Amino acid sequence: MTVEAVPEWMINLDDEDIVFIKNFLLASGSLKEIAKLYGVTYPTVRLRLDRLIQKITINESTTTDPYIALIKRLTINEKIDFDTAKLLISHYKKTRKKAEP
């Protein structure tokens, strides 16, 4: 796969996230195996996977709106949580609709 063919959601992941995905695949998706590999508990791995899913989800929806792009970047960089990002974007979209003629 060429660099041009790498999906945007993948480009925006940290190296640590990419390694986690690789290990997850090599463990055939076994969270128990990943927990052993990282020396952490199953709930810790589950939380890590949930955050990674949120990062990918938020990257999937594209926008040219600078405010929404900022919220997405903050979420991806874990400056704000996923639920807060959804709330901010939702409220922003509602206020924009009200402002439209």
Residue pairs with C-beta under 8 A, 6 or more apart in sequence:
8 59
8 62
9 55
9 56
9 59
9 60
10 18
12 55
12 59
12 76
13 21
13 52
13 55
13 56
17 52
17 55
20 34
20 48
20 52
21 52
23 34
23 37
24 34
24 49
27 33
27 34
27 37
31 42
31 45
31 46
31 49
32 42
34 45
35 41
35 42
35 44
35 45
38 44
38 45
51 78
51 82
54 75
54 82
55 75
55 76
57 82
58 72
58 75
58 76
58 82
58 85
59 72
59 76
63 69
63 72
67 92
68 89
68 92
71 80
71 85
71 88
71 89
71 92
72 85
74 80
74 85
75 81
75 82
75 84
75 85
80 88
